[in-house]
Amino acid sequence: MTGKTPRQLLPQVLLLACVLLVRADARAESCPAGCTTWFDGCNTCDCTAGIMACTRAICDRQETPRCLDAPSTVAPAAPVAPNNSTQARTNEEGCLAYARAAVEQYDALHAAGCNCRNARWHNNFEVHRNWCLSLPNWNDSRPEFDTRQTDIGWCKNGRRPC
């Protein structure tokens, strides 16, 4: 025991609390790469030039953090099929673009320091391509692409996505 009364310790306790809050806030003040509007699970953040400006709502429950950008701003586009080509050809081209993007996302996640390796996170181009081709339309692979983008953002913000 230091021999100090609670009243005497109050300034030190308040200072420590402020330091901890500033450190926690500093960790949260970075934007995921390629995201201009980030939802941190509670607040919506505008990301400009690497700086995050967020609302400061008090939330009863934490939701899943995610990028709120329109999906078309980050996903690879498949080559546009000419009018005389078949849907199968379009799917093949789209799935090639999807598989390339999936491998690039895997590399980006590992470069950010998260070493995930599972059904979603691997660098096997053919497995990604074949999974995409098993879908009715290559565009149905979009949610998987978006989930990986969100995971990369989590990793860059110090959260473990896997």
Secondary structure, 3 states (H helix, E strand, C coil): CCCCCHHHHHHHHHHHHHHHHHHHHHHHCCCCCCCCEEECCCCEEEEECCEEEECCCCCCCCCCCEECCCHHHCCCCCCCCCCCCCHHHHHHHHHHHHHHHHHHHHHHHHHCCCCCCCCCCCCCHHHHHHHHHCCCCHHHHHHHHHHHHHHHHHHHCCCCCC
